[in-house]
Amino acid sequence: MHTKQAASWSELLSGRNGLRSLALSGGVALHAVNVYIVTTILPSVVQDIGGLEYYAWNTTLFVVASILGSALSPKAMDSFGPRRAFQLAILVFVIGTAGCASAPSMPWMLLGRSAQGMGGGLLLGLSYSSVRLVFEERLWSRAMVLVSSMWGVATLSGPAIGGIFAQTGHWRLAFWMVLPLAAVLGWLVSTQVVDHTPVKDRPVEAPLGKISLLAVSVLMVSVASLSPQPVWNAVGIAAGLLMTVLIAWADKHARVRLFPEGTYSMHSALGSLYACICLLSVGVTTEIYIPYFLQIIHAKTPLVAGYWTALMSAGWTLGSFISSSRSTATVNRLIVGGPVLSAMSLLMLAYVMPSTSLSFGGYDSEWLIPPLLGVGLGVGLCWPNLLTRVFKSAPPGQENIASSAITTLQLYAMAMGASLAGMVTNAAGFIEPGGIEGARHAALALFAVFACAPGLAAFFSRGARRAAGV
């Protein structure tokens, strides 16, 4: 009897498959490395071109544009074919990167970041969805692992690239050096990615209207964060939440859904799972301010600040490995314990990050390392199991919607979290009085308020734990 040959890593990484692997994993790597480069150099950017009040907008606009780009990727592939869709994504990303590198002011930088996000979101969506077109089915699993692992590569390389250039006073070169990488990726895509998708009976449909409105809801909060008046801050939050509720109501009655049935009920397993994913994603968005706090409050170099910030991602990866292949009872405990650990770590950061005595007194600033690692570790301890249970809890026939909704929800939560972080820090004194004193007040407020997010995830996890029986 003929048996199907098992796939191997050597088969995936050698010959023509090796070049194809480079093309698809390179799409994710280009986007992911850029995320960590910008996080690391942003304190140097605002010192050079100003725009401190728009600090969080660099992440907000980038992620909002990534949501739109990721949502557009199936349509782009359907309309242009994989190869041309990839080339379009790279072109948009390159234009945005060149805009950031040459930015004379913060508004120019934000336009560049928006274009980067759009191109990066397209690259993400295309890289994952092209696996099934480029490789044989038996290689799909290993190819997905390889593509996903690029975030780990970015965690190691991004802070180094950004930190070295920021430390030497040449932060613009960190953007310019991305362009040769994009050129190599363009060559790989042009030679290795197929030019046509399989013929479909009907065109791809995507809920682009609802996704666009989600982006608008985030921007409402971002605009309100610029006001020094608490009333306008509250109005912005209320308007953003109201629009989100209206989008949810419209989605429940839509033919082409953004989220599967059961998402909008906290009593359902799926609703609880998505709530936990959203709240945990909000909690880790605090990392966008950590390089600034480390450099201003604790006098760390950009390189050290970049790597200490990446401890959150390292903890996330470590927690994911620890939580794999655990019993149902252990997983249920981790789904509660992980968010609690993340919340406690954020509260510890609220205490130790503002303390200048850690760096200049009798204590050592290495006390910051455990809570930085703990925030990500808490998320990683439950994250893979939350995703797995989403697949199990999806209504029959809506598994694909449930899967793609995870990315949309995570990006939306990160964008909204960045907007709220900007509002909290600005209100706490990040801009006025600014400097070390303003950074200390902002750090205390940011970490204390955002500790509530993973805390609420533990509170709302009952349905997620019940999903084990689905």
C-alpha angles and dihedrals in degrees: 000000000000114000126199112251113243117243119246135197091239090057091050095047102041134077119345092346089057092057091046090050089052090051096052098037089045090061091059093039093054091054096041098046089050090055092058094040092057094043089055099044099039095094088055091047095056091046089055106039101016126225098131090158088061094051095117092042089073088068097033096055093040093053095041089053089046089056091054092044093049091048091050095050097087090049091046091051091047093049103039106018124246098285098051092040089055091047091051091049092050091048092052091046092050092050090051093047093050088049091054093047093053098038112139092184141018096259089057090048091051091052089052092048090052091053090046090052093049093049092042093050090051090049092051094050094043094047094055097040094046093061092085091049099046102041138046114261094253089060096050097092095051091042091055090050090050094048092047092048090067088084087064090050089050091052089059101038104033098065090045094053094043095040096051094050094042091048092054092047095250104109091151090065089062087067096040093053090059091065097071088051089052090050091053090048090050091054092048092049093048093052104033110031119084118249100221138045122221112276112264129204092230138013121269114267123207131177092242093153094059092043090052090051090051087056090050091051090056092048090053090060092044093053091048090051089068092065118091089209114097089210092063090045089056092046091053093050092047092049092049093048092045091053090048091053091049090050089052091050091050092047092054089061099037127113092216104045130206093201130023125255114285095033096112098054119084088201091065125082092236093050091051093047093051091046090055092047091049096047094046090050090052091052095056094051086084086083091081090073098041097086089052093048092046093050098042102035101029101027094234120164117249090251094053092042090052094053094044089053089051088060087086091060091042090053090049090054093046092049091050091056092046093051097049120112095007126150120264092252092051092047091052090053091048091051087062099031096048096059090043090054090049092049093048091049091052090050089051089052089051087060103038103033096065092046111104090185088076090069105027104027137055094302132076125238089227083090084082093065099073096054092042089054092041095058092060094036091058091053094046093051091067106018102088091046092049089054093047092051091051088061091048093047097048115114114253111279094017099081093111092050090049091051097048090044090065092066093044092049094046093050092045091050091049092049093047090044091053090050092050091045089055090050094048096046095044091050091048095056105274090136101024118061085004122170121080094327093050091046091052093051091045092050093051093049096042099051095039093051096042092050084075091068099066088035089060089046089061089047093051095042098097094096090044090056091047089054089078088080094055 
